């Protein structure tokens, strides 16, 4: 099976947390096979991890289905 997306950039963002702290999130910018660019914000810095890859793949598949309409 071909890869549904290509990661273009990973940006590290620091935001205020609910408990007066700071929270680090990572914004993934990716491109689907159809050429649609999208972003997803997650708390894991590794794009191949078991948490990140399924989220990016699901979003890419959903966007390509919309593009095919």
Backbone bond lengths (Angstrom), bond angles and torsions (degrees), N, CA, C in turn:
res aa  C-N    CA-C-N  psi(-1)  N-CA   C-N-CA  omega(-1)  CA-C   N-CA-C  phi
1 X - - - 1.445 - - 1.530 108.90 -
2 X 1.312 115.95 134.10 1.458 121.17 -179.65 1.526 109.98 -75.01
3 X 1.298 115.82 155.62 1.462 120.62 179.38 1.523 109.18 -71.58
4 X 1.317 117.04 134.30 1.453 122.45 -175.57 1.526 113.34 -79.22
5 X 1.327 117.64 -14.82 1.464 121.10 -174.43 1.521 110.12 -151.80
6 X 1.334 114.99 161.95 1.461 122.99 171.84 1.517 107.34 -125.86
7 X 1.315 117.63 127.82 1.467 121.22 177.85 1.523 108.20 -77.68
8 X 1.329 115.95 123.77 1.457 121.26 -178.98 1.526 112.25 -94.72
9 X 1.339 116.47 -37.97 1.467 120.13 -178.08 1.523 109.81 -155.76
10 X 1.322 115.19 152.70 1.460 122.35 173.71 1.523 106.24 -130.00
11 X 1.329 116.52 117.08 1.458 121.97 179.93 1.522 109.41 -109.61
12 X 1.310 116.51 136.09 1.460 121.87 177.22 1.528 108.50 -95.55
13 X 1.323 116.54 123.88 1.456 122.33 -178.67 1.524 109.63 -119.16
14 X 1.321 116.41 142.58 1.454 121.47 176.02 1.516 107.63 -113.86
15 X 1.327 116.19 127.42 1.461 121.75 -177.09 1.521 109.85 -130.02
16 X 1.340 116.51 157.30 1.464 118.81 174.88 1.525 110.41 -66.98
17 X 1.316 115.38 142.20 1.455 122.02 178.98 1.528 109.06 -96.96
18 X 1.316 117.30 164.99 1.461 121.30 179.70 1.521 112.68 -64.53
19 X 1.294 117.78 -27.08 1.460 121.56 -174.54 1.530 112.55 -104.27
20 X 1.312 116.81 39.22 1.473 123.46 177.90 1.521 113.52 61.82
21 X 1.264 117.34 28.46 1.454 121.88 176.85 1.516 109.71 -117.62
22 X 1.306 115.47 -164.51 1.459 120.16 175.09 1.516 108.76 -120.72
23 X 1.290 115.44 151.90 1.461 122.43 -178.39 1.521 107.89 -128.16
24 X 1.304 117.22 134.49 1.456 121.99 178.20 1.524 108.72 -102.73
25 X 1.325 115.19 125.80 1.461 120.78 175.62 1.522 107.92 -124.66
26 X 1.305 115.51 158.58 1.456 121.59 -179.71 1.520 108.49 -118.69
27 X 1.336 115.64 125.57 1.460 121.50 178.84 1.527 108.24 -97.87
28 X 1.318 115.11 116.28 1.459 121.88 178.58 1.519 108.60 -94.92
29 X 1.314 116.75 126.05 1.454 122.16 172.54 1.522 105.97 -107.22
30 X 1.324 115.85 124.61 1.464 120.36 -175.56 1.522 110.19 -136.49
31 X 1.335 115.11 166.64 1.465 122.05 178.18 1.522 108.55 -127.22
32 X 1.330 115.89 133.57 1.459 120.93 178.18 1.518 109.74 -77.97
33 X 1.335 116.13 172.33 1.466 119.98 175.95 1.516 111.27 -62.99
34 X 1.333 116.68 -29.28 1.464 121.31 178.46 1.514 113.94 -79.25
35 X 1.341 117.78 -6.67 1.452 121.66 177.16 1.521 114.83 98.91
36 X 1.313 118.63 1.94 1.458 121.97 179.76 1.525 110.01 -78.13
37 X 1.324 116.68 130.31 1.467 121.28 176.46 1.518 108.65 -92.68
38 X 1.331 116.34 140.82 1.456 120.95 178.27 1.515 110.10 -147.45
39 X 1.346 115.41 161.88 1.454 121.05 177.98 1.518 109.88 -126.34
40 X 1.314 114.89 148.02 1.460 123.11 176.65 1.526 106.77 -139.13
41 X 1.331 116.69 135.45 1.464 120.69 177.27 1.518 109.78 -107.48
42 X 1.336 116.03 122.46 1.459 123.01 -178.76 1.518 109.41 -136.35
43 X 1.337 116.88 169.73 1.460 120.03 -177.74 1.521 114.12 -99.42
44 X 1.323 118.45 10.41 1.464 122.23 -177.98 1.530 110.21 -112.47
45 X 1.343 118.97 126.12 1.460 120.30 -177.09 1.524 115.57 -78.92
46 X 1.321 119.11 -9.22 1.465 122.02 -175.37 1.532 110.26 -99.64
47 X 1.349 118.95 113.62 1.464 120.62 -176.74 1.529 113.87 -69.76
48 X 1.320 118.46 -13.85 1.466 119.75 179.74 1.524 112.18 -99.50
49 X 1.324 117.39 4.24 1.458 119.48 -177.12 1.529 111.18 -68.34
50 X 1.312 115.17 164.98 1.463 120.84 -177.90 1.524 112.64 -69.64
51 X 1.330 117.95 -17.37 1.461 120.79 177.24 1.517 112.06 -87.34
52 X 1.313 117.87 -38.64 1.462 121.96 -171.63 1.528 112.73 -84.61
53 X 1.315 117.89 -46.38 1.463 121.37 -174.46 1.529 113.16 -56.66
54 X 1.336 120.59 -44.87 1.470 118.85 179.19 1.532 113.54 -65.66
55 X 1.329 117.14 -33.48 1.466 120.27 179.14 1.526 109.93 -67.26
56 X 1.329 116.74 -46.12 1.459 120.42 178.54 1.525 111.54 -64.15
57 X 1.324 117.50 -41.39 1.464 120.98 179.67 1.525 111.41 -64.37
58 X 1.326 117.32 -43.33 1.471 120.47 -179.68 1.518 111.29 -64.06
59 X 1.316 116.93 -41.86 1.467 120.51 179.16 1.529 110.44 -65.90
60 X 1.333 117.57 -41.64 1.463 121.20 179.64 1.528 111.16 -64.17
61 X 1.318 117.66 -42.29 1.465 120.94 179.13 1.521 110.55 -64.20
62 X 1.331 116.77 -43.26 1.466 120.25 179.66 1.525 111.49 -63.10
63 X 1.330 117.05 -41.01 1.470 119.94 179.89 1.520 111.04 -68.87
64 X 1.317 118.72 -38.43 1.466 120.18 178.11 1.527 111.52 -67.54
65 X 1.333 117.81 -31.79 1.469 120.29 176.02 1.521 110.27 -66.18
66 X 1.342 116.91 -40.10 1.464 120.56 177.23 1.526 109.93 -65.11
67 X 1.308 117.38 -41.57 1.459 121.60 179.79 1.520 111.51 -63.34
68 X 1.330 117.27 -31.71 1.472 121.05 -177.82 1.530 112.84 -75.44
69 X 1.324 117.93 -13.63 1.475 119.92 -179.38 1.500 112.78 -65.49
